[in-house]
Amino acid sequence: MRRNFEQKLDYSQIKDVDFRVSFINTEEFNGYVHLAAIHKVSEAVFRSVDDKRIKIMDNEFKWLQITPLNANYNLITILDDKDEILQWEFQIIDNNEVDGKISLMFEDLILSLLVLPDGFKKIIGEKEINKALYNNDINLCQYDKAYREIKILEQIVDIHKLITLSRCMLKRILGDCNSKKQLRCEA
């Protein structure tokens, strides 16, 4: 199983990036919102899914990661240089825990649900999760949990609600941070 830290991007193409982090605890949402503002990359990064080629990283792109503390997923919204939403990806996680600071660690259950603004949905990571189960990197309970969560998300995802949520959280985290270079911000 992969243990990931929310506010890290592992792409060698990134040359200049700022991170902003906010903890939000309201009636509607309890969790973390991370924003990676990618200012400069050495080359654009693309993802191919079926017959689609999606640009996921380029100069002035934003990656907004929303992790509710009471859910088994985190949601990554990728926005282009004009803040247009290019895609959402729900990453299924086993659990998440606060590291004592303002970052979050989670156990990645490999499956993700990719959602595009045109309504296209695709489960990704199925070969990888089967390999992880075979290699005992995850157990059967985690495997079942990942598929159960992904099937629920696949049924309930609503594009209009995703747009509203993403725009609201982006506005919130940009409003919470005073300095462009600030790495931490409190809500």
N, C-alpha and C positions, 0 to 999 in steps of 0.2 A: 504494500500500500504506500502511496506517496503522501508524505506530509508536506503541506505547502504553507507558505506565509503569504498573507493577502497582499501586502504592499510591495511585492517583488515582481519584477518582470525579467524574464531570463531570455532576452533577445540580444545577440551581439550587435545587431544593426542600430540599436539605440545609442545615440551620441549625447543627447541632452534631454533630461526628463525631470519633472518636479512631481513630488508626491504630496498629496493632502489627505488627511485622515480626520474623520469626525465620528464620534459616538452619538447616536441619536436615541433618546428614550422618551417616546411619546405614547399616547394611547394607540396610535395607528402603527407605530414602528419602534422596535427595540433592536438595535444592532449597529453595525459598523458600515460606513460608506468610505471607500477609498477612491481617490481620483489620481490617475497617472496622466499628467499632461505631457505628452511626448512632443518636444519642440523640434528635435532634429534626429533624423535617421540617416544611415549611410546608403540605404536602399529600401524601397517599399517592400512590405511583406504581404503575401497573398495566401488565401486558403482556397483550396478547391474542394467543392462538395457537389457530387453528382455532375451536372453540366454547368455549374455556376463557379465563377472565379471571383472571390470577394477580397477586396483590399482590406486588410485588418490593421495595417500600421503604415504610417507615412508622417511626414512633417506636419506638426500641429494637430495630430490626432489625439483623442482622449479615450482612455479606458476607465470606465466608471464601474466599480465593483460594489455591489450591495449584498451584505450578508446579515440577514435577520438571525438573531440568536436562538429563536425558537423554531427553526426550519432545518431541513436536511439538504439545503442547496445554497449556493451563492449565485448571484446573477451578474454577469459582466455585460455591460453595454459598450459597444464601440461606436464612437462618433468621429466623423471626418473633420477636416479643417474648417468647415462651415457649421459645425455642430449638428449636422444631419446624422441621424442614426443609421448605421450600416447593418448592424446585427445585434442580437442578444444571444447569450449562451448561459444556460442554467447548468452549472456544474454540481453534480450530486456529491454530497459529502456525508461522512459517517457522523462526525461530531465536530464541534468547534470549541475552542477554548481561548481565553484571553491570556496573554503571556505576562500580565502584570503591568504592562505599559499601555499603549494605545494600539497595539497590533493584535492580530488574531491568527491563530494557527488552526488548520483544519486537516482532516484526513480525507483525501480525495478518493472517491469510489469510482473514478475513471469515466463513468458514463456522463454524457452531456446531452442537452437538448439545444440544438441550434435553431433559432427563430429569426427569420428575415422580415423586414417591414411589409413585404408583399404577402405575408401569411405562410410562406414556405416553412416547414418544420422538418427536422431530421435528427434522429438519434445518432450520436457519434460515440465511438469508443467501444463498440461491441466486440470487436476482435480482441482488443486489449483487455477488456474485463474477463473474457473467457480464458485468455492466457494467464491472467493474474489468478483466477480461481484454480486453474490447472497447476500452477506453480506454488499454490498455497500462500500467495501474497495477500489474498483476501479469503475470508471464510464464506461458507454457503449462506449464512445469515446476512452478511454484508452484500453479497451478490444479489440475493432476493430483495433486500432493502433498496439497492440501487435501481433495480428494474421496477419495483413498486412505485418509487418516487418519480421516476422518469415517466411512467405511464400516467400517473396522476397529473403531472405538469403538462404532458402532451394534451390531455383532455381539457384542462382549465385555462390554458394560456389565452389571453385576450390581447390583441395587438394594441388596441386603444388604451387599455390599462397599462400596458408596458410603456407606451409612449409617455403617458401622464406620469407614471412612477419615475422613469428615467429623467425626464425634464425637471420634475420636482426635486429629486435628489441632487442633480447637477447644480441647480440653482441654489439649493441649500448648502452644499459643500463649498461652492464658490463664494457664497455670502458669509460663511463661517470663517474663512481665511482672510487675513488682512494683507499678508505679504506674498508676492508671487513666488518667492523662494522658500516660503515657510514649509517645513516638513511635517509639523504637527499642528493640529488645531483642535480646540475643545468646542463642543457644542454648547 
